[in-house]
Amino acid sequence: MVLMVVMFLMWQQHVREVERRADEAERTKDDAARRRAMEERLRIARELHDSLTHSISVIQVQSGVAVHLARKRGEDVPPALLAIQEAGADAVRELRATLGVLRSAEDGDGSDLGQLDSLVARARAAGLPVTLTVTGAKRPLPPEVDQAAYRIVQEALTNVSRHAGWAGGGDQVSASVQLHYTQQTLSIQVDDDGQGPAISSVTSTGIRPSGPGLGLVGMRERVSALGGQLHAGPQDDGGFRVRAELPARAPS
């Protein structure tokens, strides 16, 4: 009887030792995976810094000099030039934030809907008429939803500027941005009255289709990663629509 008890205790100790070793192996594997992820983040950060910082700095300097010379000559500074200068400064800020995120263990704030008014103002200054409408009870959002929502609007407006061409009747294209808050979701809708992203440019050989591009792909990836839905395509009455539904449960 005593022998059986001793054997049982030894078996229990062996099981605990096996479980301890398994837990330690799992922790070691997780630590190694985190180290590899951090090394990759640092590599990406270095490449982003090397490839983009210089180019953006050159844009900032050249646009700043152009603005200075125009004012020195007593000329009106073109709104598009001011928009380039401001966009360059904003790009530097976002690049620094992105590099900070990549170099840190946790994600930072980055760009969010708190900067949406500034984004719309820059689009207007660049010559794109934009209206912004927010409905529902506006409230704080989870950081990943907040950032994704901003990026979706940013990319959608960029696509309008690049691809929409002209509205029906030859008028300048315009865009509308609508945000709707509910207790469970945030809806984002960006409409334009242009020709849509299927048209990129007109050359001597005629109109050339541009294809879907990477902008919509990136939007779909962001929305899918959050468990949301994205619909993007031409509207029946002309123009193009991007609509995203993001889960954004209000805190209880």
N, C-alpha and C positions, 0 to 999 in steps of 0.2 A: 504493500500500500504506500509506504514511504517512498519507495523507488518510483512508483507511478507519479506521485506528487512532484518529486524532484524532476522527473522527465518532463512533466507538464510545464513546470516553471522554466526549465531550460528551453522548451519549445516556444513558450511565450517570449522569452528574452530574445531568442533567435528571430522570431517574427518582428519584434520591435526593431531589432537591428537592421533587418532587411528593409523595413519601412523607412527607417531613418536614412539608410543609404539611398533609397529610391528618391526620397524628398531632397536629399543633398544633390543627387544627380540632376534632378529637375531644376533646382535652383541654379546649379552650375550652367545648365543648358540655357536657362533664361538669361543669366548674366552674360553668357557668350553672345546670345542673340542680340541683347541690348548693346553690347560693345560693337558688334558688327553694324547695327543700325546707326549708332552714333558716328562710327567711322565713315559710313556712307553719307550721312548728313553733312559732316565736315567737308568731305570731298566735293559734294554738290555746292556747298557754300563757297568754297574756294573757286570753283569753276564759274559760278555766278558772279563773284566779285571780279575775277580777272576778265571775264568776257563783257560784262555790262557796265561796270562802274566807269571805266574810261569813256565809253561811248556816250553815256548819259551826261557825264561831266562836260564833254565837248559840246553837246547840245545846249546845256545850260549856259556855258560861257558864251557861245556864239549868239544865242538868243538875247542874253543880257547885254552884250555889246551892241547888237542891233537896236534894242530898245533905248539904250543910252544915247547912241548916235542920233536916232530919230528925235528924241526929246531935246538934244543939244541943238539940233537944226531947227527946232520949233515946229516940227511936223507932228501930225497925229500918229500915234503908234497903232498899227493895224491890230484889231482885236485878236486875229488869228495868231499874231506874233506873241501877244501877251498870254494867250492860251498855251502856246508852246513853252514859254518860259515857266508858267505855273505848272504845266504837266511835267516838265523836267524836274522841278523841285519836288513834286509829289512822287515822281518815280524814284528819286533818290531816297525819299523817306520810306517808301514801301520796300525798296530793295534792302535798306538797312534793317527794317523790321523783319523781312523774310530771312536775311542772314542771321539775325538774332535768334529767330525761331529755330533755324537749322543748327545753330551752334549750341542751343540750350537743350536740356533734357525734356522740357515741356513746351508745348506750343504757346506762343504769345498772342496778344490781342490782334495784331495785324490791322487790316482795314475792315470796317464794319459799317452798318447802316447809319451810325452817327456821322459819317462823312458823306452820306448820300447827297445832301444839299450841295456840298462842294463839287461832287462829281457832276451833278446836273448843271451847275453853274459853268463848269469848264466846257461841257458839251455845248451849251448855248454860246459861250464865248468863241468856240471854234466854228460856229455857224449852223449848228443843228438846233432848231426849235424843239424844246422838250417841255412837256407838262408833267408834274409830279402830283399824284393823288394818294393819300393815305387814309384808309378807312378802318373801322374797328377800334378796339381799345389797344392803343400802342403800349407796349410793355417790354421789359428786358427779355432778351432771347438767349438761349444757350450760345456760348461763344462760337462754336463751329457752325451753327445755323446763321448767326449774325454775319459772320465773315462770308459764308457761301452766298447769302442773299445779296450782299454788296457785289461780290464778284460776278454773279449772274447778271445783275443790272449793268455792271461795267462792261461785260463782254457783249451783252445785247446791244447797248448803245454804240459800242465800237463797231459791231457788225453793221448797224444802220449807217454809220458814217462811211464805212468802206464799201458797202455793197448795195445799198438801197437805191442809188441812182436818183431818179426824179419821180415825183408823184404823178398821178394821172393829170393830164392837161398840161404837163410841162412845169408845174409848180415845184418849188423846193420841198423836199421831203421833210416831214416832221415826225416826232416820236412822242409817245405817251408812256409813262411809267406808273403802274398802279400797285400798291401794296395793301393787302387786306389781312388784318389780324383776327384770328378766332382763338378760342380757348385751347384748341388742339393743333392748329396749323398756321403757317404764314403763306399766303398766296402772293406770288410775284408775277406780274404780267407786263410785258413790254411790247407795244404795237408800233408799227410805222405804216405810212401810206405810200411807201416807195415800191420798187420793183422786186425787192427781196434778194436774198443772198445767192440766188441762182445766177445773177448777173454781176460780173465783177468789173468789166471795163468794155469800152468800145475801141476797137483798133481799126486799122485800114482794111482789115479783112472782115470786119463786122463785129457783132457781139460775141464775146467769148465767155462761156460758162466757167465759173470758178470752182464748182464742186462744193461739198459740204464744209470743207476746212476743218481746222482743229478747234475752233471756238465752241461750236455746238458739242463736239465730242467732250471737251473739258467740262462744259456745263452738265452734260449727262452724267459724267463720272462723279462730279461733286454731289449732284442730287441723289444719285443711286447710293453713294456711300452713306448718305444720311437717311436712307429709307424713304425718300420722297419720289415724286413723279415729275417728269418734264415732257412737255409737248411743244414742238417747234415746227412751224411750217407756214406756207402761204395761206392767206385768207381768201374766202370766196369772192369778196368784193375788192380785192387788191391789197397789197401790203403784206407784211410778214408779222407773225405773232410768236413770241416766246412766253410760255406760261409754266411756272414751276409751283409745285405744292410741297412745302417742307414741313415735316412734323416738328412742332414747337409747343409742346405741352406747357401750359402755364403752371407755375409752382403752386402747390396746394397750400 
